[in-house]
């Protein structure tokens, strides 16, 4: 076993290809409405998603309402009426069906999970997604039984980067925070937030966007083995 007794993975963007699935889903959904899936529309979709999901994390809106708010911004851009809440829910369901058809885990996940298991290191998942949907993603993508317990922000009552989210996972694992490594694609949430809570952290920078000064940065999970043993204090705090 290396320096860490457990690895806590983020889900979307880390184990699960959310952007790839959402891009495919939005393109198919827009095409089905007779609209062109332009880069500008895709950018609007993801920007609205980030903003309104964050409002849900803060408790300002319900999970369903954040979905409706996203559509209220996108639909007028393609010449569609917004309609009632029921209309919006039906429209989102049509997108959701296409999104779910494109669900997959990243190609580097299997080897990484095997490597972590061989090292005798425990695994868990901490995600800011909704429990019902994240549980479904893990089941559909073949990760069930392989990633340990799943911790979701709505079930916890607080989302990353709230220190209580990371600390709750460590408490449930029965481990001190300094013995747990957090891995994820969001530098603010999965690295800075985890370190502020007392965990070590590695930034999974799949798009190679940086920050490039970060010493604990990988562009693929295949390189995670470099950080499972002892190493510089820079990636531990």
N, C-alpha and C positions, 0 to 999 in steps of 0.2 A: 504494500500500500504506500502511496505517496504521502505528501504533506497534508493532504486534505482527506477527510473521512466521508465527504459527500460533495457531489456536484449538483447544483441547482440550475436547471436550464430554463430560459425563457422559451415560449412556444412559437408565436408568430414571428417570422423572420429569422428564427434560430433553428428550430426543428421542422417547422411547418412553413411552406412557401405561400404566405398570405398574399404578398404582392403579385406573384405569378397567377394565383387563382383568381384574385380580385380583378386583375387586368383582363384575363380571359373572360370572366363573368360579365364585366362591364361592356366589353366589346360585343359579346354575343347579345346581351340585353339591348344595347343601343341599336345594333343592326336589326334586331327583331322589331324595333319600333320604326324602322326606316330612317334612322339617324346615322350620321357618320361618326365613328368612334375616333375622333381626332385626339392628338396629343394634348391639346388644350382642355378637352373635356375630361380626359383621364387625370390630368393634373388637378382640375377642379374637384373631381371625385375624391381623390386621396387627400386633398387639402381639407375638404369638408369633413371627411371621415375623421381625420386627426382632431379637428377642432370640436366636433360635436361628441365624439367619443370621450374626449377630455372633459367636456361638460357633464357627461354621464358619470365619469370617475369622481367628479367633485360633488355629485349628488344633486345637480341642478335640474336634470331631466331624467326621465325613465329610459330604459334601454330601447324600448320601441319608439319613444319620441326622438331620440337622437337619430334613429334611422329616418324618421319622417322629415326631420330638419335637413338632412342631407339631400333628400329628394326635392324638397322645396327650393333648393338652390340649383339643382341640376336640371330638373324637368323644364323650367322655362327656357333654358339655354338650347333645348332641342325642340322648342315650339310646342310643348305639351302643357296642358292645364294641370295645375296642382291638385285640385279636387279636395275631397273630404279625407279625414283620417283613414277611413276604410279604403278609399281609393289608393292612398299612399301605401297602406299596408299590403294591398294586393300587388301594387307595382314593385314594392321591395321584394315580395315573395317570388316574383318572376326573376328578378336579379339573383336572389339567393339560390334558387334552383340551379342557375348556371354557374354561380360561384362554387357551389358544393360539388358539381360535376368535375371541377378542375382541382380538387383538393389532392395534395400529395406531400410527402415528406421530402426533404432535401436529400440528394444523392449521398452526401457524406455522413448521414445520420447513423446508418447501420454499423459501419466500421467503428464509429466513435463510441456508440453504446456498447459494442462488444469489447472495445479497448478498456472502457471504464469498468465494465463488469469484471474483466480479467484482472484488473488491478485491485479488485475487492472494494471498490469505492461505491457508496450508495448514490442513488439518483433520485431527484425530485423535479417537479416543474412548478414554476411560479409565473403566473400570467395575469395580465390586466384585462383579459377577455372574460366574457360571461361564462359561467360554469357549464350551463347546458350545451352551449356551442363548442366550448373547448373540449369537453368530454367526448362529444361526437367526433371532433377532428382527430383526437387521439385514437378512437376506435376505428374510424374509416381509413386512416393512414397506416394502420398496422403497428401502432406504438403502444397499444394497450398491453399491460403486463411487463413492459420493458423500461418504462420511465419512472417507476415508483409513484408516490402519491402526487396528486394534482392539487395545487392551491390556486384559487381564482379570486379576483378582487371583490366580486359581488358577495361571495360566500364569506370572505374574511372581514369585509366591512371597510377596507382601506386598500388603496392601490399603490403600486410603485410610483414615485419614490418614497412614500411614507415608510420610515424605518421599521414600523411595526409589521409591515408585510414580510420583509426578509427575516426579521427576528422571530416572527410566528413560525415560519418554516423551520428555522433552526431549533426552536423549542419543541416542535412536533417530532423532529428527527432525534431529539435528545442530544444535540451537539452544541458546543460553544460556537459562536459566530466565526471566530478566527479559524475554525477547522473546516469551514465550508467555502467552496468556490462557486461563485455565481457567473454564469456565461449567458450573454445575450447580445442582440444587435443594436440596441438603443444605448448610446453612450451615456446619456443623461440618466436613464432609468436603471440600466443593467450594470453599469460600471460605477458612476459617481454615486448613485443612490445606494447600491449594494455596499460600497466601501464606507459610506457615511454611517451605515447600520452596523459596521464591524466585520463584514465579510471580505474575503478576497474576491477579485473580479477579473475577468478576461473579456475584452471587447471583440465580438465576432463582426468584423467589418467586411461583409461579403462584397459590397460595392466599392471597396477601397477608397472611401471618402474621408477617412481620418476621424479624429485627429491623429496625424501621423507621428506625433511626438510620444504617443502612448506606448510604453514598453510592452504592455500585456495586450497586444493586438494580433489577431489572426484573420485571414481572409477565408479560411475554410476550417471546419471542425476537425479536419484531418490533422491539423497542427496543434490541437489542444493538448496532446501528450507532452508538449514542452513545458506545460504549466502544472502538471499533476504532481510533480515532485517539489522539492525545495527550490527556491529561487529568490531573486532580488526582492527587497522589501517594497519596491515601487509598485508591484502589482498586488500587494497584500493590503495596502492602505490607499 
